[in-house]
Amino acid sequence: MAEPAHHCNYASATPVAKKVSFPPATPDYTDSYQATLNTNQGKITFNLLNNKATCTVNSFVHLAQAGYFDNTQCHRLLTSGIYVLQCGDPYATATAKLNCSTTSKVGSGTPGYDFASENLTGAKYPAGTVAMANEGSATTNGSQFFIVFKDSTSGLTASYTPFATVSSGLGIVQNVAKDGYSCQYAQSGGGAPKKKVIIDSVTIKKT
């Protein structure tokens, strides 16, 4: 698909972690956006790459404005091989005690739709990259995303849509990483961060 995309396709997906409408099929492909995660650890701000991953940004802005990410916590930290903090699953509520149980729904949540990857040609994942998590195929992007806190280009294949770059607050994520996990996920790798990162809200600003 040529970027910036002028039309986006979103298909139904399960399990639905939090009910929300589908994003508009016609994105605002000429706009520039900045997103701020307002967390209990401080503000993490990133610039959204609307001209390179238009349908991903369209979805992220839609979810943020719908309050989808509000009162959730970043549920997965990886500190070996790849260096990322994963967020965006409402099954990981702000008050949940993450125990890395194999029967937990945490990590499986979708917004009720999924969509195709973008911006993968020559994709690299230096520190400060924000990219979409997926379920192992290019059409399974939903709401979950990860923030790269240390260069992970050698550990990640170009399979995860980079859709933003952190402009401030990366040190918050790096400090969370230093504290390590409280438990480890047997199947997906990594663990629940010992230092909780709760997203109170996400603010979107046109720039």
N, C-alpha and C positions, 0 to 999 in steps of 0.2 A: 504494500500500500504506500502510495506517495504521501510524504509528509510536507506541510501540515495536512492532516486528513480533513476532508470536508463532510464526511459521513462516518458514523460509528455504529457497529453492530454489537448488541449485548444480548446474550442468550440465557435462558433460565438455568439455574444451578442450585444444588443443595449441598450440605444442610444450611438452612437460613439461620444465621446467628442473630440477626436483628432485621426486622422487616423494613424495607425502604423501597421507594419507587426506582425504576430504571432511570439512568441518566438520559438526557436528551440525545436523540440520534444525530442531531445537527450541532456540532460543537462550536464554541466561540474560538475559532482557530487563529484569529489575529491578536487575541489578547495576551498580555503577560501577567502572570500570577506569582504571588509570594504566599507561602503557607507558613503559619506559626503553630507548632505544637505547644500548647500551654500545659506544662507538666508540673508535678509536685517537686521536680528537681530543677525547674527553671524553664526558660523558653528555648525551643529549638526551631530555628527558622530556615526554610529552604526556598530556593527559586525553582519554580516548576518549568520544565522544558516543553512548553506547549507547542513549539514549532517542530519538535522531534518526536514527541510521544503524545499526540493530540488527544487520542481517545482515552489514554490512560489518565492524562491530566483532567480531561472532561469528567471522568468517573471520580477521581480523587476529590475534585472541587465539589461535585454533587454530593458525595458522601459527607464531606466536611460540613457543608452548609446544611445538610439534613441532621446533623448532630450524631451521625453514625459512630464516630470514634470517641464521643464523649463518655467519660467514666469507664474507660477500658485501660488495661495495662499491657505493656510490652512483655510478651510471654516467653520469648526465646532469645538466648544469647549464645553466640558461638565465638570461641576465643582460640581456636586451633585450626590451622589450614585456611579457614575463612573467618573474618572478623566482623560480625554483624549483630545488630540488635533488631529483632523482628517484632512488629506491632500490627495493629489493625484488625484483631479478631475480637468481637464483642463477647464471645464465650469466655474470654479472659476479662471478667468484670473487675472494676477497681478494687472491690473488697475480697475477691477470690484469693484463697491461699493456694498457690500453684504447687502441686505435689508431683508433677511429671508422671502421673498415672497413665498407663496404657489404655485405660477405659475412659479417660477424660475426653470431652469434645474439644478442649482447648487446642487450637492450631488447625482445626478443620473447618472453621466457620467461613461462610460466604455471605455476601449481601443479597443473595437470591439470584445473582446473575454472574456470568463470566464473559471474558472477551479475549481477543488475540493479543499476542505480544507485539511490541513495536521497538524501533530504535536499537535493533540487535546487531546490525552490521558493524563489525569492529568494536563491539561493546567492551569497555574496560571498567573496572570497579575500584578506582582509587579511593582513599579515605575521603569521606564527604559525599559519596554517591548515595542516592536514595533510589532503590529499585523495587520492582514488584516481586513478591514471592509467588510461586505457582505450585501446582501439584505434579510437576514433572513433564507437562506438555505445554505447547505454545498457546493453547486456547483456554488455559485454566487460571487466568488472572482474575482476581476478585477484589478484595479489600486489603489483603495483607501485604505489607511492604517491609523492607528492611533498610536500616541505615548502616553504611559501611564506616567503621571507626578506624580502620587500619587497612592499607592496600591489600585487596583480596583478588586482584586480577589473575594471579597464578592459580588460585584455588577455585575460582568460579568460571564455568564455561559461559559463553555469550548467549545465555538462555533466559536471562532475567531482565525485563525492560527497565533501563535506567530512565527515570522520569523527573528527577530533581537533583539539585546539588545543595548541600548544607552551606548557608552563608554565615550562620552564627549558632553556637550552642553545641558544636561537635564535642567539646571538652566534657560536657555533661555525660554523653554516651561513653566516652573514654573512661571517665571515672566509674561509671556503672560496671564497665568491663573489668576494671581492676579488682572489683569486689567478687567477681566470679559468680558461680551458680549456687543456688540453695539445694537443687536436685538436678539429676540428669535425665534427659529423654532417651529412652532405650532405642526407639525406632528412628527418630528424625535427627538425632545428634544434638549436641549442645545441651543447654539446660535452662531452667527458670532463673532469671537474674536475682541474686541475693538482695541487691538494692532495687526496690520496686520503682518502676517508672510508670506513673499513672497519668494518662492523657485526660485532663479535665475538659478540654475543648480544642478545636482546631480552627484558627482564624484564617480566612482567605482574603487577600488584598490584591486588587488589580494594580499593577505597577506601570 
